[in-house]
Amino acid sequence: MHILERDIEFLEENRECSYFKEETSDMRYRYIHDCTKEDYQNMLEHGWRRFGKMHFVPECKDCMKCVSMRIDVKNYKFSRSEKRVFRKNLDTKLYIQEPSITLDHLNLYDKYHSFMNKKKNWSYTSIEPAEYERSYVQGKDEFTKEFLYVRDDKLIGVALVDILSKSLSSIYCFYDHDFENLSIGKFSILAQIKIAKELNIPYIYLGYWIKDHYSMGYKEYYKPFEVLKNRASLEEETIWEPYT
């Protein structure tokens, strides 16, 4: 992988774990000013994720609970309950465009995280426009999109998605729990699977899965999927295996 002079790599050790209070984590970061499609594809295959221009991968010495996973799009079959989610959202409009920032984005983001703070004890502070810009708008390229879910002219969901020829990376999603009956979070993933099928994209990278975790365990429902079995450097071969 070619690193430009403006790119920076560093390892943050013994940081507070985002998922387990009793654990610490080690995270490797790469700030990449201009990431090519080829380099980004290679990073996805090696378990890296990104927010804005910052890419990261866990390198925890004593813990392997965070597992990189990807949905096997070609072999994915929508269940009857998932088809019902599609039917419930026939009047939900989906707009796909370059990432943007509006007051509606910020209000919805805050509303979602305030709800999750009460429901799952997520940490929560109101997001500043500059922080939203840095995490969800900066770093955008021709492959970076936002999926806007709109109901009766009201923004009720936002998903940030990278679309490459061999993969779709689902970066983040937040939505309005007042529309809980529409299952917008699930609908967003299903819509991405449907689009990946139409574009003949073989995999959707959902990031890190932690089995039975209250916030990360839900990813197990999107079967079939594969998991990354080794922690390889970007120059080494990866081992992905179907999860059974």
C-alpha positions in Angstrom: 0.0 0.0 0.0 1.4 3.4 -1.0 1.4 5.9 1.8 1.6 9.6 0.8 3.7 12.1 2.9 0.4 13.6 4.1 -0.6 10.2 5.6 0.1 9.3 9.2 0.0 5.9 11.0 0.0 5.3 14.7 -0.9 2.8 17.4 -3.0 3.7 20.4 -2.5 1.2 23.2 -4.4 0.5 26.4 -7.3 2.8 25.5 -10.7 2.3 27.1 -12.6 -0.5 25.2 -15.8 0.7 23.5 -17.6 -2.5 24.1 -16.4 -4.0 27.4 -15.9 -2.0 30.5 -13.4 -4.4 32.0 -11.2 -4.5 28.9 -8.7 -2.2 27.3 -8.0 -2.1 23.6 -5.2 -1.4 21.2 -6.2 0.3 17.9 -4.0 1.0 14.9 -4.9 4.1 12.9 -4.1 5.5 9.5 -5.0 9.0 8.5 -5.1 8.8 4.7 -5.6 12.0 2.8 -6.4 10.4 -0.5 -7.2 6.7 -0.4 -7.4 4.9 -3.7 -10.2 2.3 -4.5 -7.5 -0.4 -4.7 -6.0 0.4 -1.3 -9.3 0.8 0.3 -10.5 -2.6 -1.0 -7.4 -4.2 0.4 -7.9 -2.6 3.8 -11.5 -3.8 3.9 -10.4 -7.3 3.2 -7.9 -7.0 6.0 -10.5 -5.9 8.6 -10.0 -2.1 8.5 -12.8 0.4 8.9 -13.0 4.1 8.3 -14.6 7.3 9.6 -13.8 10.3 7.4 -10.1 10.1 6.5 -9.2 8.0 9.5 -8.9 4.3 9.0 -8.5 1.9 11.9 -8.2 -1.8 12.9 -8.1 -3.5 16.3 -4.8 -5.1 17.4 -5.7 -6.0 20.9 -3.1 -8.3 22.4 -5.3 -10.4 24.7 -8.7 -10.3 23.1 -10.2 -11.5 19.8 -13.9 -10.7 20.5 -14.3 -8.2 17.7 -14.6 -10.2 14.6 -14.6 -8.7 11.1 -17.6 -10.0 9.1 -19.0 -9.6 5.6 -22.4 -10.7 4.2 -22.3 -13.2 1.3 -24.6 -11.2 -1.0 -24.9 -13.8 -3.8 -26.2 -16.5 -1.5 -28.4 -14.2 0.6 -32.1 -15.1 0.5 -34.6 -12.6 2.0 -36.8 -14.2 4.6 -40.5 -13.8 4.8 -40.1 -11.4 7.8 -37.5 -9.4 5.8 -39.9 -9.2 2.8 -42.5 -7.7 5.3 -40.0 -5.0 6.2 -39.7 -4.1 2.5 -43.5 -4.0 2.3 -43.8 -1.8 5.3 -41.5 0.7 3.7 -43.1 1.0 0.3 -43.8 4.6 1.1 -40.4 5.3 2.5 -38.3 7.2 -0.1 -34.6 6.4 -0.4 -32.3 9.0 -1.8 -28.6 8.1 -2.6 -26.2 11.0 -2.9 -22.9 12.4 -1.8 -22.5 12.8 2.0 -23.8 16.1 3.3 -24.6 17.9 6.5 -27.8 19.7 7.3 -29.6 20.7 10.5 -31.9 17.7 9.9 -28.8 15.4 9.9 -27.5 16.8 13.2 -30.9 16.8 15.0 -31.6 13.2 13.9 -28.1 12.1 15.0 -28.6 13.6 18.4 -32.1 12.2 18.8 -30.9 8.7 17.9 -27.9 8.8 20.3 -30.0 10.3 23.1 -32.4 7.3 22.7 -29.6 4.8 22.7 -28.1 6.4 25.8 -31.3 5.7 27.6 -31.9 2.3 26.1 -28.4 0.8 26.1 -26.4 3.3 28.2 -24.3 4.5 25.2 -22.2 7.6 26.0 -23.9 10.7 24.6 -23.1 14.3 24.0 -24.6 16.5 21.4 -22.5 16.4 18.2 -20.9 19.5 16.9 -21.1 20.3 13.1 -17.3 20.1 12.7 -17.3 16.6 14.3 -20.0 15.4 12.1 -18.3 16.8 9.1 -15.0 15.2 10.1 -16.5 11.7 10.7 -19.2 11.4 8.1 -18.6 13.9 5.3 -14.8 14.3 5.0 -12.9 11.6 3.1 -15.8 11.2 0.7 -14.8 10.1 -2.8 -16.7 9.0 -5.8 -17.4 5.7 -4.0 -18.8 7.3 -0.8 -22.6 7.8 -0.5 -25.3 8.6 2.0 -28.6 6.8 2.0 -31.3 9.2 3.1 -34.6 7.6 4.3 -37.5 10.0 4.0 -41.2 9.6 5.1 -43.7 12.4 4.4 -40.9 14.8 3.6 -39.3 14.0 7.0 -35.7 12.7 7.3 -36.0 9.5 9.4 -32.8 7.7 8.7 -29.2 8.2 7.4 -26.8 5.5 6.4 -23.2 6.2 5.3 -22.1 3.6 2.7 -19.0 3.1 0.5 -19.7 1.4 -2.8 -16.8 -0.3 -4.6 -16.8 -2.8 -7.5 -16.1 -5.8 -5.2 -17.6 -4.6 -1.9 -20.0 -2.4 -0.1 -18.9 -1.1 3.2 -21.7 -0.1 5.6 -20.1 2.6 7.7 -22.8 3.9 10.1 -26.5 4.3 10.3 -28.8 6.3 12.6 -32.6 6.7 12.5 -35.7 8.0 14.3 -37.1 5.5 16.8 -40.4 7.3 16.6 -40.8 5.2 13.4 -39.9 1.9 15.1 -42.7 0.1 13.4 -40.9 0.5 10.1 -37.6 -1.1 11.3 -35.5 1.5 9.5 -32.2 0.1 10.8 -33.0 -3.4 9.4 -34.6 -1.9 6.3 -31.3 0.0 5.6 -29.2 -3.1 5.7 -31.7 -5.0 3.5 -31.8 -2.2 1.0 -28.0 -2.3 0.8 -28.1 -6.0 0.2 -30.7 -5.5 -2.5 -28.6 -2.9 -4.2 -25.4 -5.0 -3.9 -27.3 -7.9 -5.6 -28.3 -5.6 -8.5 -24.7 -4.4 -8.9 -23.2 -7.9 -8.6 -21.2 -6.8 -5.6 -20.2 -10.0 -3.7 -19.8 -8.7 -0.2 -21.2 -6.2 2.3 -18.7 -5.4 5.1 -20.7 -4.7 8.3 -17.6 -4.0 10.4 -17.0 -5.8 13.7 -19.3 -8.4 15.1 -19.3 -9.5 18.7 -21.4 -12.6 19.4 -24.3 -12.0 21.8 -23.2 -8.4 22.5 -26.2 -6.1 23.3 -25.1 -3.6 20.6 -23.1 -5.7 18.1 -24.8 -9.1 18.2 -27.6 -8.3 15.8 -25.2 -8.7 12.8 -25.5 -12.4 13.2 -29.0 -12.3 11.8 -27.7 -11.5 8.3 -26.7 -15.0 7.1 -24.9 -16.3 5.3 -21.8 -14.3 6.3 -18.1 -14.9 6.4 -15.6 -14.0 9.2 -12.0 -13.0 9.1 -9.9 -15.7 10.8 -6.5 -14.1 10.9 -4.9 -10.7 11.6 -2.8 -10.3 8.6 -0.7 -7.2 7.6 -1.8 -5.4 4.5 0.8 -7.3 2.5 -0.2 -10.7 3.8 -3.0 -13.1 2.6 -6.3 -13.0 4.6 -8.3 -16.1 5.6 -12.1 -15.6 5.4 -14.4 -18.5 6.2 -18.1 -19.0 6.2 -19.6 -18.7 9.7 -21.7 -21.8 10.7 
